[in-house]
């Protein structure tokens, strides 16, 4: 169950970071002008892509096998196939 908590925490952190970037950080930078937004975007994007990429990979690597294990056996192959296609 610890791995389930880790996978859920990765998904929640990824979602929170995406919401923050889209609704807070991007509008604030655009309000300061395009020159400042462009200057700040590069370093911020580099840091954010590393964090969000790691969270997405870790959450997928933990969550997919866990989902196949937790779901009842008769649903497992269908769930794993849908999960795998969705993560691509």
C-alpha positions as CSV (number, residue, x, y, z in Angstrom):
1,X,0.0,0.0,0.0
2,X,3.0,2.3,0.4
3,X,3.6,2.1,-3.4
4,X,0.0,3.1,-4.0
5,X,0.4,6.2,-1.8
6,X,3.6,7.1,-3.7
7,X,1.9,6.7,-7.0
8,X,-1.0,8.9,-5.8
9,X,1.4,11.5,-4.4
10,X,3.2,11.6,-7.8
11,X,0.0,12.1,-9.7
12,X,-1.3,14.7,-7.3
13,X,1.9,16.7,-7.3
14,X,2.0,16.6,-11.1
15,X,-1.6,17.8,-11.3
16,X,-0.9,20.6,-8.7
17,X,2.2,21.8,-10.6
18,X,0.3,21.8,-13.9
19,X,-2.6,23.8,-12.4
20,X,-0.3,26.3,-10.8
21,X,1.7,26.9,-14.0
22,X,-1.5,27.3,-16.1
23,X,-3.5,29.5,-13.8
24,X,-1.0,31.4,-11.7
25,X,2.5,31.6,-13.2
26,X,1.8,32.0,-16.9
27,X,-0.8,34.8,-16.5
28,X,1.5,36.6,-14.1
29,X,4.4,36.5,-16.5
30,X,2.3,37.6,-19.4
31,X,1.0,40.6,-17.3
32,X,4.7,41.7,-16.8
33,X,5.3,41.9,-20.6
34,X,6.6,39.6,-23.2
35,X,10.2,40.5,-22.8
36,X,10.2,39.5,-19.1
37,X,8.1,36.4,-19.8
38,X,10.5,35.2,-22.5
39,X,13.6,35.8,-20.3
40,X,12.0,33.9,-17.3
41,X,10.5,31.1,-19.4
42,X,13.7,29.3,-20.4
43,X,15.1,28.6,-16.9
44,X,11.7,27.9,-15.4
45,X,10.8,25.5,-18.2
46,X,14.0,23.6,-17.7
47,X,13.4,23.1,-14.0
48,X,9.7,22.3,-14.5
49,X,10.3,19.8,-17.2
50,X,12.7,17.8,-15.1
51,X,10.3,17.8,-12.1
52,X,7.2,17.0,-14.1
53,X,8.9,14.4,-16.3
54,X,10.2,12.6,-13.3
55,X,6.8,12.6,-11.6
56,X,5.1,11.3,-14.7
57,X,7.6,8.5,-15.2
58,X,7.7,7.5,-11.6
59,X,3.9,7.6,-11.2
60,X,3.4,5.6,-14.4
61,X,6.1,3.0,-13.5
62,X,4.6,2.5,-10.0
63,X,0.9,3.0,-10.8
64,X,0.5,0.7,-13.8
65,X,1.7,-2.5,-12.2
66,X,-0.1,-1.6,-9.0
67,X,-3.3,-1.0,-10.9
68,X,-3.0,-4.4,-12.5
69,X,-2.4,-6.0,-9.1
70,X,-5.2,-4.2,-7.2
71,X,-8.0,-4.6,-9.8
72,X,-9.8,-7.9,-9.6
73,X,-8.4,-10.6,-11.9
74,X,-11.2,-10.7,-14.4
75,X,-10.8,-6.9,-15.1
76,X,-7.0,-6.8,-15.0
77,X,-6.0,-7.4,-18.7
78,X,-8.6,-4.9,-19.9
79,X,-7.5,-2.3,-17.3
80,X,-3.8,-2.8,-18.0
81,X,-4.3,-2.4,-21.8
82,X,-6.3,0.8,-21.3
83,X,-3.8,2.2,-18.8
84,X,-0.9,1.5,-21.0
85,X,-2.6,3.1,-24.1
86,X,-3.5,6.1,-22.0
87,X,0.0,6.6,-20.6
88,X,1.5,6.7,-24.1
